[in-house]
């Protein structure tokens, strides 16, 4: 059944993410209802941080329905624009998603990408109809924490300690850029990005581990890190937020050591489960995580589509 609904843009000055009324409050409601229905947040962390701290600056929000039943948010850089599309569960299969997607695609000439947070057949069908190809799969892998973990070991010339706010920021950013030089999102982290995440309620430096060189010719250098995250939901769960290793230390087993250090920390908190995100085609990383007891289900896949 198709239900005609006009698609309209929202002016920047009429959108304040934390507002208890107006379009922003309605968009938050759509996001929350979709997350409850699908078991997955329809917007990733970077998108939510942008909306919270910058509103609609540098982006375009299209909404459908009054009150809002769905929205398409066009954001990202001019060379790499993205669109996030969310429809409240009660208004799905009525043509609203297709209308929003078509309107968003018409506003952006050339390249345009879109994420489906979950391997949804409806998203695949809509992408095909609009001329988008599946170009990237991001896996969610899960591990129960009541299964015993291998012990943590020591690597000569390297110490692992907790991150020190006010001291490690610049060294961490340099290491992150080095470790993720070819990653489309993680490698671009700025000081402002880091500060925003450190200001989040979930940030805990005790769960942010850094590996420091102790040998001559590099003493004090950061060689790797494992930043963990605790999701305060019901039930709560942990996340391998990001693990990075300098090319100078790759092949030493440091990535596995840091991963285990963080997993032991999360297990000691009494959490039932830990998740992580990994590129589906990153065979070495998938192999490491599989050996550590992580598993992947097909529905736990975020899919990026790109317009042909």
Secondary structure in CASP SS format (residue, H / E / C, confidence):
PFRMAT SS
TARGET T0000
AUTHOR 0000-0000-0000
METHOD secondary structure of the structure
MODEL  1
X C 1.00
X C 1.00
X C 1.00
X C 1.00
X C 1.00
X C 1.00
X E 1.00
X E 1.00
X E 1.00
X C 1.00
X C 1.00
X H 1.00
X H 1.00
X H 1.00
X C 1.00
X C 1.00
X C 1.00
X C 1.00
X C 1.00
X C 1.00
X C 1.00
X H 1.00
X H 1.00
X H 1.00
X H 1.00
X H 1.00
X H 1.00
X H 1.00
X H 1.00
X H 1.00
X H 1.00
X H 1.00
X H 1.00
X H 1.00
X H 1.00
X H 1.00
X H 1.00
X H 1.00
X C 1.00
X C 1.00
X C 1.00
X C 1.00
X C 1.00
X C 1.00
X H 1.00
X H 1.00
X H 1.00
X H 1.00
X H 1.00
X H 1.00
X H 1.00
X H 1.00
X H 1.00
X H 1.00
X C 1.00
X C 1.00
X C 1.00
X C 1.00
X C 1.00
X E 1.00
X E 1.00
X E 1.00
X E 1.00
X E 1.00
X C 1.00
X C 1.00
X C 1.00
X C 1.00
X C 1.00
X E 1.00
X E 1.00
X E 1.00
X E 1.00
X E 1.00
X E 1.00
X E 1.00
X C 1.00
X C 1.00
X C 1.00
X C 1.00
X E 1.00
X E 1.00
X E 1.00
X E 1.00
X E 1.00
X E 1.00
X E 1.00
X C 1.00
X H 1.00
X H 1.00
X H 1.00
X C 1.00
X C 1.00
X C 1.00
X C 1.00
X H 1.00
X H 1.00
X H 1.00
X H 1.00
X H 1.00
X H 1.00
X H 1.00
X H 1.00
X H 1.00
X H 1.00
X H 1.00
X H 1.00
X C 1.00
X C 1.00
X C 1.00
X C 1.00
X C 1.00
X E 1.00
X E 1.00
X E 1.00
X E 1.00
X E 1.00
X C 1.00
X C 1.00
X C 1.00
X H 1.00
X H 1.00
X H 1.00
X H 1.00
X H 1.00
X H 1.00
X H 1.00
X H 1.00
X H 1.00
X C 1.00
X C 1.00
X E 1.00
X E 1.00
X E 1.00
X E 1.00
X E 1.00
X E 1.00
X E 1.00
X E 1.00
X E 1.00
X E 1.00
X E 1.00
X E 1.00
X E 1.00
X C 1.00
X C 1.00
X C 1.00
X C 1.00
X C 1.00
X C 1.00
X C 1.00
X C 1.00
X C 1.00
X C 1.00
X C 1.00
X C 1.00
X C 1.00
X E 1.00
X E 1.00
X E 1.00
X E 1.00
X E 1.00
X C 1.00
X C 1.00
X C 1.00
X C 1.00
X C 1.00
X C 1.00
X H 1.00
X H 1.00
X H 1.00
X H 1.00
X H 1.00
X H 1.00
X H 1.00
X H 1.00
X H 1.00
X H 1.00
X H 1.00
X C 1.00
X C 1.00
X C 1.00
X C 1.00
X C 1.00
X C 1.00
X H 1.00
X H 1.00
X H 1.00
X C 1.00
X C 1.00
X H 1.00
X H 1.00
X H 1.00
X H 1.00
X H 1.00
X H 1.00
X H 1.00
X H 1.00
X C 1.00
X C 1.00
X C 1.00
X C 1.00
X C 1.00
X C 1.00
X H 1.00
X H 1.00
X H 1.00
X E 1.00
X E 1.00
X E 1.00
X E 1.00
X E 1.00
X E 1.00
X C 1.00
X C 1.00
X C 1.00
X C 1.00
X C 1.00
X C 1.00
X C 1.00
X C 1.00
X E 1.00
X E 1.00
X E 1.00
X E 1.00
X E 1.00
X E 1.00
X E 1.00
X E 1.00
X E 1.00
X E 1.00
X C 1.00
X C 1.00
X C 1.00
X C 1.00
X C 1.00
X E 1.00
X E 1.00
X E 1.00
X E 1.00
X E 1.00
X E 1.00
X E 1.00
X E 1.00
X E 1.00
X C 1.00
X H 1.00
X H 1.00
X H 1.00
X C 1.00
X C 1.00
X C 1.00
X C 1.00
X H 1.00
X H 1.00
X H 1.00
X H 1.00
X H 1.00
X H 1.00
X H 1.00
X H 1.00
X H 1.00
X H 1.00
X H 1.00
X H 1.00
X H 1.00
X H 1.00
X H 1.00
X C 1.00
X C 1.00
X C 1.00
X C 1.00
X E 1.00
X E 1.00
X E 1.00
X E 1.00
X E 1.00
X E 1.00
X E 1.00
X C 1.00
X C 1.00
X C 1.00
X H 1.00
X H 1.00
X H 1.00
X H 1.00
X H 1.00
X H 1.00
X H 1.00
X H 1.00
X H 1.00
X C 1.00
X C 1.00
X C 1.00
X E 1.00
X E 1.00
X E 1.00
X E 1.00
X E 1.00
X E 1.00
X E 1.00
X E 1.00
X E 1.00
X E 1.00
X E 1.00
X E 1.00
X E 1.00
X C 1.00
END
